[in-house]
Amino acid sequence: MNAPSPHQLRLLSEALAYLRYADYAPYLTLKRLFLARQDGYQALFCREFARFYGLNAGGVTEAFKKRYFELLFGLRIQEGVDPYTPILTELYEIPRRQGDKALQCSFVSKLVAMHDETRPLYDRHVSAFFGITVPPNASVEVRIS
C-alpha cells in the first residue's frame, strides 16, 4: 500500500482536530445493542441506526428499510464469500421514494461492517479521501464491482 498523500494527511489531521466523543458515541451504542441482542433491542437499534446513519434522509422507502434491517439482523458472514454483491443487488430492486432505483453502497457497507468491522466502509468521506466513486453510467454489475 502506498503512503498517504499530503492531501490525505491534511484531511486526517483536520478530521482529528474536530472529532468529539459525541460524533462516535452513537456508533458505540449501536455496537453494544447489536452484540448484546437483548429482548426488544431491534426496534431501538433500528431507530438509532437510521438516525445515526441518515437512513431516513436517504430517499429510501419503508419497504426498503424493512428489508434492509431483515438482512442486517439475518446476515451470516462466511469466510471467502462476498456479502456485498447479493445485498446490493437485492436492495437495488426496491425503488426509492422518487420511483428510481439506486445502489445503496454506503448503507450496505455499514450493514456488513456491523457484523465485521474489518470489512471496508464506503461513504462520501471515504470516496473523497481515496478519490474513488461508484461509476454513475455503467451496468449495475460494473458499478457494484
Secondary structure as GFF3:
##gff-version 3
##sequence-region A 1 145
A	DSSP	alpha_helix	6	18	.	.	.	ID=ss1
A	DSSP	alpha_helix	21	36	.	.	.	ID=ss2
A	DSSP	alpha_helix	41	53	.	.	.	ID=ss3
A	DSSP	three_ten_helix	55	57	.	.	.	ID=ss4
A	DSSP	alpha_helix	62	74	.	.	.	ID=ss5
A	DSSP	alpha_helix	84	92	.	.	.	ID=ss6
A	DSSP	alpha_helix	105	115	.	.	.	ID=ss7
A	DSSP	alpha_helix	124	130	.	.	.	ID=ss8
A	DSSP	alpha_helix	140	144	.	.	.	ID=ss9
###
